[in-house]
Amino acid sequence: MKRIIGKILSFLDYYKKRSISSYQRSQFFRNKKSTIHPTFRWGEDNHLYLHPEAEFHFAENTEINQANFITVKKGGKLTLGKGTYITRATISCLGEIEIGENCILGEGMKIFDHNHQYTKHPFSVSKTDFNIGKVKIGNNVWTGANVIILKDVTIGDNVILGAGCVIYKDVPANSVIINKQEQKLFSVN
């Protein structure tokens, strides 16, 4: 009996996830200015905050796979080029994020096109005021796990960003960026 109930619950859970995923996918189509190719694929277990006035441009064969956290606020614009694949990432867009064609954005990758405003005297960080910029990622870019891309960065075509890199300035085309670890040996005496 437990096996049958387990199978029924598993079946219901599958259709629940599919229904949620289908509803979330439909949220990208709310803005009339958005253009989303019918081949756009959307995975399960994604978390969204999409403002009704946010704008999306997804070319053919783009995929936002599973377990992503995506926020696009009012006036934000998110563009994905043909054949781009994203999985288990965080994308936080208040201004504009443009991702080129044939990109593979790996697990734990984070893109922020903004940061919090702050004052020095007295020191204070605003919870609600932001400096908004743009992030532009070229074609054929591959990010390893846990890459962080910050605002006002342009990444050229044919770039590999190694695992754990924090990208805070422009990266020229045809580059490989690594997170250089230096090992220092200490003698224990």
C-alpha positions as CSV (number, residue, x, y, z in Angstrom):
1,M,0.0,0.0,0.0
2,K,2.8,2.4,0.9
3,R,4.4,1.7,-2.5
4,I,1.2,2.6,-4.3
5,I,0.7,5.8,-2.3
6,G,4.3,6.7,-2.9
7,K,3.9,6.2,-6.6
8,I,0.7,8.3,-6.7
9,L,2.4,11.1,-4.7
10,S,5.4,11.0,-7.0
11,F,3.2,11.2,-10.0
12,L,1.3,14.2,-8.5
13,D,4.6,15.9,-7.6
14,Y,5.8,15.5,-11.1
15,Y,2.7,17.2,-12.5
16,K,2.8,19.9,-9.9
17,K,6.4,20.8,-10.9
18,R,5.5,20.7,-14.6
19,S,2.5,23.0,-13.9
20,I,4.6,25.5,-11.9
21,S,7.3,25.4,-14.5
22,S,4.8,26.1,-17.3
23,Y,3.3,29.0,-15.3
24,Q,6.7,30.5,-14.6
25,R,7.7,30.3,-18.3
26,S,4.5,32.2,-19.2
27,Q,5.7,35.1,-17.0
28,F,8.4,36.0,-19.6
29,F,5.7,36.8,-22.1
30,R,3.8,39.5,-20.2
31,N,5.5,42.5,-21.7
32,K,4.5,43.2,-25.3
33,K,8.1,44.5,-26.0
34,S,9.6,41.1,-25.2
35,T,10.6,38.7,-27.9
36,I,10.9,35.1,-27.0
37,H,11.6,32.4,-29.5
38,P,9.2,29.4,-29.2
39,T,12.2,27.0,-28.8
40,F,13.1,28.7,-25.5
41,R,13.3,25.9,-22.8
42,W,12.6,26.4,-19.1
43,G,13.5,23.9,-16.4
44,E,12.0,23.1,-13.0
45,D,12.6,24.4,-9.5
46,N,13.5,28.0,-10.6
47,H,12.8,31.0,-8.4
48,L,11.6,34.2,-10.1
49,Y,10.8,37.8,-9.5
50,L,9.9,39.3,-12.8
51,H,8.3,42.8,-12.9
52,P,5.4,43.0,-15.5
53,E,7.3,45.8,-17.2
54,A,10.6,43.9,-17.4
55,E,11.8,43.2,-21.0
56,F,13.1,39.9,-22.3
57,H,14.7,38.9,-25.6
58,F,15.5,35.2,-25.9
59,A,16.8,33.8,-29.2
60,E,16.2,30.3,-30.5
61,N,17.4,27.3,-28.6
62,T,18.1,29.2,-25.4
63,E,17.6,27.3,-22.1
64,I,17.3,28.3,-18.5
65,N,17.6,24.9,-16.9
66,Q,16.9,24.1,-13.3
67,A,17.3,25.7,-9.9
68,N,18.0,29.3,-11.0
69,F,17.3,32.5,-9.1
70,I,16.2,35.2,-11.6
71,T,15.2,38.8,-10.7
72,V,14.4,41.4,-13.4
73,K,13.0,44.6,-11.9
74,K,10.9,47.4,-13.5
75,G,12.8,48.7,-16.5
76,G,15.2,45.8,-16.5
77,K,16.2,44.1,-19.7
78,L,17.5,40.5,-20.0
79,T,18.8,39.3,-23.4
80,L,19.9,35.7,-24.2
81,G,21.6,34.9,-27.5
82,K,21.0,31.8,-29.7
83,G,22.0,28.5,-28.1
84,T,22.8,29.9,-24.7
85,Y,22.4,27.5,-21.7
86,I,22.2,28.6,-18.0
87,T,21.9,26.3,-15.0
88,R,21.8,26.8,-11.2
89,A,22.7,30.5,-11.5
90,T,21.6,33.8,-10.0
91,I,20.8,36.7,-12.3
92,S,19.8,40.0,-10.8
93,C,18.9,42.6,-13.3
94,L,17.9,46.2,-12.5
95,G,19.4,47.7,-15.7
96,E,20.5,45.5,-18.5
97,I,22.2,42.1,-18.9
98,E,23.0,40.9,-22.3
99,I,24.4,37.4,-22.9
100,G,25.6,36.4,-26.3
101,E,25.2,33.3,-28.4
102,N,26.4,29.8,-27.6
103,C,27.3,30.6,-24.0
104,I,27.4,28.0,-21.2
105,L,26.9,29.6,-17.8
106,G,27.8,27.1,-15.1
107,E,26.6,26.2,-11.7
108,G,26.7,28.8,-9.0
109,M,27.4,31.6,-11.5
110,K,26.1,35.0,-10.4
111,I,25.5,38.2,-12.5
112,F,24.7,41.6,-10.9
113,D,24.3,44.7,-13.0
114,H,24.0,46.9,-9.9
115,N,25.3,47.5,-6.4
116,H,24.1,49.2,-3.3
117,Q,24.7,52.9,-2.8
118,Y,26.5,54.0,0.3
119,T,27.8,57.1,2.1
120,K,31.2,57.5,3.8
121,H,30.4,60.2,6.4
122,P,28.5,58.8,8.3
123,F,29.0,55.4,6.9
124,S,25.8,53.9,5.7
125,V,24.7,51.3,3.1
126,S,21.3,51.8,1.5
127,K,19.0,48.8,1.4
128,T,16.9,50.2,-1.4
129,D,19.1,52.6,-3.5
130,F,21.3,51.1,-6.2
131,N,24.0,52.2,-8.7
132,I,22.7,50.5,-11.8
133,G,24.9,49.6,-14.8
134,K,25.1,47.0,-17.5
135,V,26.7,43.6,-18.1
136,K,27.5,42.5,-21.6
137,I,28.8,38.9,-22.2
138,G,30.0,38.1,-25.8
139,N,29.5,34.9,-27.8
140,N,31.0,31.5,-26.9
141,V,31.6,32.4,-23.3
142,W,31.9,29.5,-20.8
143,T,31.9,30.1,-17.0
144,G,33.1,27.6,-14.6
145,A,31.3,27.0,-11.2
146,N,30.8,29.9,-8.8
147,V,31.9,32.7,-11.2
148,I,30.6,36.2,-10.1
149,I,30.2,38.9,-12.7
150,L,29.7,42.5,-11.4
151,K,28.2,45.6,-12.9
152,D,29.7,47.6,-15.8
153,V,31.6,44.7,-17.2
154,T,32.0,43.7,-20.8
155,I,33.3,40.2,-21.6
156,G,34.5,39.6,-25.1
157,D,33.8,36.7,-27.4
158,N,35.5,33.2,-27.0
159,V,36.2,33.6,-23.3
160,I,36.6,31.0,-20.5
161,L,36.1,32.2,-16.9
162,G,37.6,29.6,-14.5
163,A,35.8,28.4,-11.4
164,G,35.6,30.9,-8.6
165,C,36.6,34.0,-10.5
166,V,35.2,37.4,-9.6
167,I,34.9,39.5,-12.8
168,Y,34.9,43.2,-11.9
169,K,36.6,44.7,-15.0
170,D,36.3,44.1,-18.7
171,V,37.7,40.9,-20.2
172,P,39.1,41.0,-23.8
173,A,38.0,38.5,-26.5
174,N,39.9,35.2,-26.8
175,S,40.9,35.1,-23.1
176,V,41.1,32.5,-20.3
177,I,40.7,33.9,-16.8
178,I,41.7,31.8,-13.9
179,N,41.4,32.2,-10.2
180,K,45.1,31.8,-9.3
181,Q,45.7,30.0,-6.1
182,E,49.1,30.4,-4.5
183,Q,50.2,27.8,-2.1
184,K,52.6,28.7,0.7
185,L,54.2,25.9,2.7
186,F,55.0,26.5,6.3
187,S,57.2,24.2,8.4
188,V,55.8,23.1,11.6
189,N,58.5,23.3,14.3
